[in-house]
Amino acid sequence: MGKISIIIPVYNVEPYIRRCLDSVINQTYKNLEILCINDGSTDLSGKICNEYAAKDARIRVIHKENGGSYSARNVGLNNATGRYIGFVDPDDWLELDMYETLYNLIQKFNVSFSAVSFFFDDDNGSVSAVKQEIVPKGALSQREMLKRTFTSPYYSGLLFNIWNKLYLAEFIRNNCLSFDESAMSGMDILFSCKLMLCDNCTCSYIAKPLYHYYQRSMSDSKVDNFEYNAKRLKIKKQCIDMITEKGYEDLTTWAKRDYGYHASIYMESAIKNNEDRQQTDFMKNEMKRYLDVYYKLNQEYPDRIERFNKLLEA
């Protein structure tokens, strides 16, 4: 049973890190290397990681100056010694058989990475992300995995999240994959897109929710910031272009619809925050980028089109 290196970027998560680490150290899959990258925390997060490391020899704590979660993940990648690599966010937690399940999928189907579904969690409870979509069993080809990632309106687990997956470390290293440390957001999307587009990339998926994605009310993923939102759109556009260049333009339809939807959400945010005309015009132009696709895929939802048109007229 090959060693799995689990990379956890840690920054000011004192209320959550114990729950996270407990779910990792108690995995049914025991051959783990747990890399806690303390990214300059100013609370007790680093000390809590040290406390766990003193009790469990599988935990290594690396303390570094604050550089952001992508910097921390890169430090983890550079220090990982396992045959497989997994990523866990420090405010999330796992079902205890997650890594055993992911490992078995890779072994059974000889794929580049494996994936499971997940739960959306907040302070009000937990909701499974599993929908009615059927994903074929076994090893998925590049086209099949991109189809499930890009063209489906359902949650399949084959999204761009990195935390519900297990990767072959050799595949990541051979393809020189890492995270852009200068980015504010979205590098998990770009990392996943680049990985899926690597030659001979395959995966296997099981529609079983085993990861708990905790959504904090003030989390970075909900930052109401124009620059942040504009950069996320840029990354989404970059992924669409990469898929097209690889010869899969027919699979980008839902991604273009998703692009228009998020541009409209960011437009609402810009209006609410009284952003200047230049910024609202920018978002309006992004809403128009794939306008025909947005209208086509929302023909059954006239209320969505009406809302979209009102924003374009603002």
Contacts in CASP RR format, 6 or more apart in sequence:
PFRMAT RR
TARGET T0000
AUTHOR 0000-0000-0000
METHOD contacts of the structure
MODEL  1
MGKISIIIPVYNVEPYIRRCLDSVINQTYKNLEILCINDGSTDLSGKICN
EYAAKDARIRVIHKENGGSYSARNVGLNNATGRYIGFVDPDDWLELDMYE
TLYNLIQKFNVSFSAVSFFFDDDNGSVSAVKQEIVPKGALSQREMLKRTF
TSPYYSGLLFNIWNKLYLAEFIRNNCLSFDESAMSGMDILFSCKLMLCDN
CTCSYIAKPLYHYYQRSMSDSKVDNFEYNAKRLKIKKQCIDMITEKGYED
LTTWAKRDYGYHASIYMESAIKNNEDRQQTDFMKNEMKRYLDVYYKLNQE
YPDRIERFNKLLEA
1 29 0 8 1.000
1 31 0 8 1.000
1 103 0 8 1.000
2 31 0 8 1.000
2 82 0 8 1.000
2 83 0 8 1.000
2 84 0 8 1.000
2 103 0 8 1.000
3 31 0 8 1.000
3 32 0 8 1.000
3 33 0 8 1.000
3 81 0 8 1.000
3 82 0 8 1.000
3 83 0 8 1.000
3 84 0 8 1.000
4 29 0 8 1.000
4 31 0 8 1.000
4 32 0 8 1.000
4 33 0 8 1.000
4 82 0 8 1.000
4 83 0 8 1.000
4 84 0 8 1.000
4 85 0 8 1.000
4 86 0 8 1.000
4 99 0 8 1.000
4 103 0 8 1.000
4 166 0 8 1.000
5 32 0 8 1.000
5 33 0 8 1.000
5 35 0 8 1.000
5 76 0 8 1.000
5 80 0 8 1.000
5 81 0 8 1.000
5 82 0 8 1.000
5 84 0 8 1.000
5 85 0 8 1.000
5 86 0 8 1.000
5 169 0 8 1.000
6 24 0 8 1.000
6 32 0 8 1.000
6 33 0 8 1.000
6 34 0 8 1.000
6 35 0 8 1.000
6 85 0 8 1.000
6 86 0 8 1.000
6 87 0 8 1.000
6 88 0 8 1.000
6 99 0 8 1.000
7 35 0 8 1.000
7 37 0 8 1.000
7 72 0 8 1.000
7 73 0 8 1.000
7 76 0 8 1.000
7 77 0 8 1.000
7 80 0 8 1.000
7 85 0 8 1.000
7 86 0 8 1.000
7 87 0 8 1.000
7 88 0 8 1.000
8 20 0 8 1.000
8 21 0 8 1.000
8 24 0 8 1.000
8 34 0 8 1.000
8 35 0 8 1.000
8 36 0 8 1.000
8 37 0 8 1.000
8 87 0 8 1.000
8 88 0 8 1.000
8 89 0 8 1.000
8 90 0 8 1.000
9 37 0 8 1.000
9 39 0 8 1.000
9 68 0 8 1.000
9 69 0 8 1.000
9 72 0 8 1.000
9 73 0 8 1.000
9 89 0 8 1.000
9 90 0 8 1.000
10 17 0 8 1.000
10 36 0 8 1.000
10 37 0 8 1.000
10 38 0 8 1.000
10 39 0 8 1.000
10 41 0 8 1.000
10 45 0 8 1.000
10 46 0 8 1.000
10 49 0 8 1.000
10 72 0 8 1.000
10 90 0 8 1.000
11 38 0 8 1.000
11 39 0 8 1.000
11 40 0 8 1.000
11 41 0 8 1.000
11 45 0 8 1.000
11 66 0 8 1.000
11 68 0 8 1.000
11 69 0 8 1.000
11 72 0 8 1.000
11 90 0 8 1.000
12 41 0 8 1.000
12 42 0 8 1.000
12 43 0 8 1.000
12 45 0 8 1.000
13 20 0 8 1.000
13 41 0 8 1.000
13 43 0 8 1.000
13 45 0 8 1.000
13 90 0 8 1.000
13 91 0 8 1.000
14 41 0 8 1.000
14 43 0 8 1.000
14 44 0 8 1.000
14 45 0 8 1.000
14 48 0 8 1.000
16 90 0 8 1.000
16 91 0 8 1.000
16 214 0 8 1.000
17 45 0 8 1.000
17 48 0 8 1.000
17 49 0 8 1.000
17 90 0 8 1.000
17 91 0 8 1.000
18 48 0 8 1.000
19 93 0 8 1.000
20 88 0 8 1.000
20 89 0 8 1.000
20 90 0 8 1.000
20 91 0 8 1.000
20 92 0 8 1.000
20 93 0 8 1.000
21 34 0 8 1.000
21 36 0 8 1.000
21 48 0 8 1.000
21 49 0 8 1.000
21 52 0 8 1.000
21 59 0 8 1.000
22 93 0 8 1.000
23 93 0 8 1.000
23 94 0 8 1.000
23 95 0 8 1.000
23 96 0 8 1.000
23 212 0 8 1.000
24 32 0 8 1.000
24 34 0 8 1.000
24 88 0 8 1.000
24 94 0 8 1.000
25 32 0 8 1.000
25 34 0 8 1.000
25 52 0 8 1.000
25 56 0 8 1.000
25 58 0 8 1.000
25 59 0 8 1.000
26 96 0 8 1.000
27 94 0 8 1.000
27 96 0 8 1.000
27 97 0 8 1.000
27 98 0 8 1.000
27 99 0 8 1.000
27 100 0 8 1.000
28 96 0 8 1.000
28 97 0 8 1.000
28 99 0 8 1.000
28 100 0 8 1.000
29 97 0 8 1.000
29 99 0 8 1.000
29 100 0 8 1.000
29 103 0 8 1.000
32 58 0 8 1.000
32 99 0 8 1.000
33 58 0 8 1.000
33 60 0 8 1.000
33 80 0 8 1.000
33 81 0 8 1.000
33 82 0 8 1.000
34 56 0 8 1.000
34 58 0 8 1.000
34 59 0 8 1.000
34 60 0 8 1.000
35 60 0 8 1.000
35 62 0 8 1.000
35 76 0 8 1.000
35 79 0 8 1.000
35 80 0 8 1.000
36 46 0 8 1.000
36 49 0 8 1.000
36 52 0 8 1.000
36 53 0 8 1.000
36 59 0 8 1.000
36 60 0 8 1.000
36 61 0 8 1.000
36 62 0 8 1.000
37 62 0 8 1.000
37 64 0 8 1.000
37 72 0 8 1.000
37 73 0 8 1.000
37 75 0 8 1.000
37 76 0 8 1.000
38 45 0 8 1.000
38 46 0 8 1.000
38 49 0 8 1.000
38 61 0 8 1.000
38 62 0 8 1.000
38 63 0 8 1.000
38 64 0 8 1.000
39 64 0 8 1.000
39 65 0 8 1.000
39 66 0 8 1.000
39 67 0 8 1.000
39 68 0 8 1.000
39 69 0 8 1.000
39 71 0 8 1.000
39 72 0 8 1.000
40 63 0 8 1.000
40 64 0 8 1.000
40 65 0 8 1.000
40 66 0 8 1.000
40 67 0 8 1.000
45 90 0 8 1.000
46 61 0 8 1.000
46 63 0 8 1.000
49 59 0 8 1.000
49 61 0 8 1.000
50 61 0 8 1.000
52 59 0 8 1.000
53 59 0 8 1.000
53 60 0 8 1.000
53 61 0 8 1.000
60 79 0 8 1.000
62 75 0 8 1.000
62 76 0 8 1.000
62 79 0 8 1.000
64 71 0 8 1.000
64 72 0 8 1.000
64 75 0 8 1.000
67 181 0 8 1.000
68 181 0 8 1.000
70 179 0 8 1.000
70 180 0 8 1.000
70 181 0 8 1.000
70 183 0 8 1.000
70 187 0 8 1.000
71 179 0 8 1.000
71 181 0 8 1.000
73 87 0 8 1.000
73 179 0 8 1.000
74 178 0 8 1.000
74 179 0 8 1.000
74 181 0 8 1.000
77 85 0 8 1.000
77 172 0 8 1.000
77 178 0 8 1.000
80 169 0 8 1.000
82 169 0 8 1.000
83 168 0 8 1.000
83 169 0 8 1.000
83 170 0 8 1.000
84 103 0 8 1.000
84 106 0 8 1.000
84 166 0 8 1.000
84 167 0 8 1.000
84 168 0 8 1.000
84 169 0 8 1.000
85 166 0 8 1.000
85 167 0 8 1.000
85 168 0 8 1.000
85 169 0 8 1.000
85 172 0 8 1.000
86 99 0 8 1.000
86 162 0 8 1.000
86 163 0 8 1.000
86 165 0 8 1.000
86 166 0 8 1.000
86 167 0 8 1.000
87 162 0 8 1.000
87 163 0 8 1.000
87 165 0 8 1.000
88 94 0 8 1.000
88 163 0 8 1.000
89 163 0 8 1.000
89 213 0 8 1.000
89 214 0 8 1.000
91 214 0 8 1.000
91 216 0 8 1.000
91 219 0 8 1.000
92 121 0 8 1.000
92 163 0 8 1.000
92 211 0 8 1.000
92 212 0 8 1.000
92 213 0 8 1.000
92 214 0 8 1.000
93 212 0 8 1.000
93 214 0 8 1.000
94 210 0 8 1.000
94 211 0 8 1.000
94 212 0 8 1.000
95 209 0 8 1.000
95 210 0 8 1.000
95 211 0 8 1.000
95 212 0 8 1.000
97 210 0 8 1.000
98 116 0 8 1.000
98 210 0 8 1.000
98 211 0 8 1.000
99 166 0 8 1.000
101 116 0 8 1.000
101 206 0 8 1.000
101 208 0 8 1.000
101 210 0 8 1.000
102 114 0 8 1.000
102 115 0 8 1.000
102 116 0 8 1.000
102 165 0 8 1.000
102 166 0 8 1.000
103 114 0 8 1.000
103 166 0 8 1.000
105 111 0 8 1.000
105 114 0 8 1.000
105 166 0 8 1.000
105 204 0 8 1.000
105 205 0 8 1.000
105 206 0 8 1.000
106 113 0 8 1.000
106 114 0 8 1.000
106 166 0 8 1.000
106 168 0 8 1.000
106 204 0 8 1.000
108 138 0 8 1.000
108 204 0 8 1.000
109 138 0 8 1.000
109 139 0 8 1.000
109 202 0 8 1.000
109 204 0 8 1.000
110 139 0 8 1.000
110 202 0 8 1.000
111 139 0 8 1.000
111 140 0 8 1.000
111 202 0 8 1.000
111 203 0 8 1.000
111 204 0 8 1.000
112 167 0 8 1.000
112 168 0 8 1.000
112 171 0 8 1.000
112 195 0 8 1.000
112 198 0 8 1.000
112 200 0 8 1.000
112 201 0 8 1.000
112 202 0 8 1.000
112 203 0 8 1.000
113 165 0 8 1.000
113 166 0 8 1.000
113 167 0 8 1.000
113 168 0 8 1.000
113 171 0 8 1.000
113 195 0 8 1.000
113 201 0 8 1.000
113 203 0 8 1.000
114 165 0 8 1.000
114 166 0 8 1.000
114 203 0 8 1.000
114 204 0 8 1.000
114 205 0 8 1.000
114 206 0 8 1.000
115 157 0 8 1.000
115 158 0 8 1.000
115 164 0 8 1.000
115 165 0 8 1.000
115 166 0 8 1.000
115 203 0 8 1.000
115 204 0 8 1.000
115 205 0 8 1.000
115 206 0 8 1.000
116 157 0 8 1.000
116 164 0 8 1.000
116 165 0 8 1.000
116 205 0 8 1.000
116 206 0 8 1.000
116 208 0 8 1.000
116 209 0 8 1.000
116 210 0 8 1.000
116 211 0 8 1.000
117 128 0 8 1.000
117 129 0 8 1.000
117 130 0 8 1.000
117 155 0 8 1.000
117 156 0 8 1.000
117 157 0 8 1.000
117 164 0 8 1.000
117 206 0 8 1.000
117 207 0 8 1.000
117 208 0 8 1.000
117 209 0 8 1.000
117 210 0 8 1.000
117 211 0 8 1.000
118 129 0 8 1.000
118 157 0 8 1.000
118 161 0 8 1.000
118 163 0 8 1.000
118 164 0 8 1.000
118 209 0 8 1.000
118 210 0 8 1.000
118 211 0 8 1.000
118 212 0 8 1.000
118 213 0 8 1.000
119 126 0 8 1.000
119 127 0 8 1.000
119 128 0 8 1.000
119 129 0 8 1.000
119 209 0 8 1.000
119 211 0 8 1.000
119 212 0 8 1.000
119 213 0 8 1.000
120 126 0 8 1.000
120 127 0 8 1.000
120 128 0 8 1.000
120 129 0 8 1.000
120 213 0 8 1.000
120 215 0 8 1.000
121 127 0 8 1.000
121 212 0 8 1.000
121 213 0 8 1.000
121 214 0 8 1.000
121 215 0 8 1.000
122 214 0 8 1.000
122 215 0 8 1.000
122 216 0 8 1.000
122 217 0 8 1.000
123 217 0 8 1.000
126 212 0 8 1.000
128 209 0 8 1.000
129 155 0 8 1.000
129 157 0 8 1.000
129 209 0 8 1.000
129 213 0 8 1.000
130 155 0 8 1.000
130 207 0 8 1.000
130 208 0 8 1.000
130 209 0 8 1.000
131 154 0 8 1.000
131 155 0 8 1.000
131 156 0 8 1.000
132 154 0 8 1.000
133 148 0 8 1.000
133 152 0 8 1.000
133 154 0 8 1.000
133 156 0 8 1.000
135 148 0 8 1.000
135 156 0 8 1.000
135 158 0 8 1.000
135 205 0 8 1.000
135 207 0 8 1.000
136 144 0 8 1.000
137 204 0 8 1.000
137 206 0 8 1.000
138 204 0 8 1.000
139 202 0 8 1.000
139 203 0 8 1.000
139 204 0 8 1.000
140 148 0 8 1.000
140 158 0 8 1.000
140 202 0 8 1.000
140 203 0 8 1.000
140 204 0 8 1.000
140 205 0 8 1.000
141 202 0 8 1.000
142 196 0 8 1.000
142 197 0 8 1.000
142 201 0 8 1.000
142 202 0 8 1.000
143 248 0 8 1.000
143 251 0 8 1.000
145 158 0 8 1.000
145 196 0 8 1.000
145 201 0 8 1.000
145 202 0 8 1.000
145 203 0 8 1.000
145 205 0 8 1.000
146 196 0 8 1.000
146 197 0 8 1.000
146 243 0 8 1.000
146 248 0 8 1.000
146 251 0 8 1.000
147 251 0 8 1.000
148 156 0 8 1.000
148 158 0 8 1.000
148 205 0 8 1.000
149 156 0 8 1.000
149 158 0 8 1.000
149 159 0 8 1.000
149 160 0 8 1.000
149 192 0 8 1.000
149 196 0 8 1.000
150 243 0 8 1.000
150 248 0 8 1.000
150 251 0 8 1.000
150 252 0 8 1.000
150 253 0 8 1.000
150 254 0 8 1.000
150 255 0 8 1.000
151 251 0 8 1.000
151 253 0 8 1.000
151 254 0 8 1.000
151 255 0 8 1.000
152 254 0 8 1.000
153 254 0 8 1.000
156 205 0 8 1.000
156 207 0 8 1.000
157 164 0 8 1.000
157 205 0 8 1.000
157 207 0 8 1.000
158 203 0 8 1.000
158 205 0 8 1.000
159 192 0 8 1.000
160 188 0 8 1.000
160 189 0 8 1.000
160 192 0 8 1.000
160 193 0 8 1.000
160 239 0 8 1.000
161 188 0 8 1.000
161 192 0 8 1.000
161 213 0 8 1.000
162 188 0 8 1.000
162 191 0 8 1.000
162 192 0 8 1.000
163 211 0 8 1.000
163 213 0 8 1.000
164 210 0 8 1.000
164 211 0 8 1.000
164 213 0 8 1.000
167 195 0 8 1.000
171 195 0 8 1.000
171 198 0 8 1.000
171 201 0 8 1.000
172 195 0 8 1.000
175 194 0 8 1.000
175 195 0 8 1.000
175 198 0 8 1.000
177 191 0 8 1.000
177 194 0 8 1.000
177 195 0 8 1.000
177 198 0 8 1.000
178 191 0 8 1.000
179 187 0 8 1.000
179 188 0 8 1.000
179 191 0 8 1.000
180 187 0 8 1.000
180 190 0 8 1.000
183 231 0 8 1.000
183 235 0 8 1.000
184 227 0 8 1.000
184 228 0 8 1.000
184 231 0 8 1.000
185 220 0 8 1.000
185 221 0 8 1.000
185 223 0 8 1.000
185 228 0 8 1.000
185 231 0 8 1.000
185 232 0 8 1.000
185 235 0 8 1.000
186 231 0 8 1.000
186 232 0 8 1.000
186 235 0 8 1.000
187 235 0 8 1.000
189 235 0 8 1.000
189 236 0 8 1.000
189 239 0 8 1.000
190 235 0 8 1.000
190 238 0 8 1.000
190 239 0 8 1.000
193 238 0 8 1.000
193 239 0 8 1.000
193 242 0 8 1.000
193 243 0 8 1.000
194 242 0 8 1.000
195 201 0 8 1.000
196 203 0 8 1.000
197 242 0 8 1.000
197 243 0 8 1.000
197 246 0 8 1.000
215 221 0 8 1.000
215 222 0 8 1.000
224 269 0 8 1.000
224 272 0 8 1.000
224 273 0 8 1.000
226 266 0 8 1.000
226 269 0 8 1.000
226 270 0 8 1.000
226 273 0 8 1.000
226 275 0 8 1.000
226 279 0 8 1.000
229 262 0 8 1.000
229 266 0 8 1.000
229 269 0 8 1.000
229 283 0 8 1.000
230 266 0 8 1.000
230 282 0 8 1.000
230 283 0 8 1.000
232 262 0 8 1.000
233 259 0 8 1.000
233 262 0 8 1.000
233 263 0 8 1.000
233 266 0 8 1.000
233 286 0 8 1.000
236 255 0 8 1.000
236 258 0 8 1.000
236 259 0 8 1.000
236 262 0 8 1.000
237 259 0 8 1.000
237 289 0 8 1.000
239 255 0 8 1.000
240 252 0 8 1.000
240 255 0 8 1.000
240 256 0 8 1.000
240 259 0 8 1.000
243 249 0 8 1.000
243 251 0 8 1.000
243 252 0 8 1.000
243 255 0 8 1.000
244 252 0 8 1.000
253 293 0 8 1.000
253 297 0 8 1.000
254 297 0 8 1.000
256 289 0 8 1.000
256 290 0 8 1.000
256 293 0 8 1.000
256 294 0 8 1.000
257 290 0 8 1.000
257 293 0 8 1.000
257 294 0 8 1.000
257 297 0 8 1.000
257 298 0 8 1.000
259 286 0 8 1.000
259 289 0 8 1.000
259 290 0 8 1.000
260 286 0 8 1.000
260 287 0 8 1.000
260 289 0 8 1.000
260 290 0 8 1.000
260 294 0 8 1.000
261 294 0 8 1.000
263 283 0 8 1.000
263 286 0 8 1.000
263 287 0 8 1.000
263 289 0 8 1.000
264 287 0 8 1.000
264 307 0 8 1.000
264 308 0 8 1.000
264 311 0 8 1.000
266 283 0 8 1.000
266 286 0 8 1.000
267 280 0 8 1.000
267 283 0 8 1.000
267 284 0 8 1.000
267 287 0 8 1.000
267 311 0 8 1.000
267 314 0 8 1.000
268 311 0 8 1.000
270 279 0 8 1.000
270 280 0 8 1.000
270 283 0 8 1.000
271 280 0 8 1.000
271 311 0 8 1.000
271 314 0 8 1.000
280 314 0 8 1.000
284 311 0 8 1.000
284 312 0 8 1.000
284 314 0 8 1.000
287 294 0 8 1.000
287 308 0 8 1.000
287 311 0 8 1.000
287 312 0 8 1.000
288 312 0 8 1.000
294 308 0 8 1.000
295 305 0 8 1.000
298 304 0 8 1.000
298 305 0 8 1.000
298 308 0 8 1.000
299 305 0 8 1.000
END
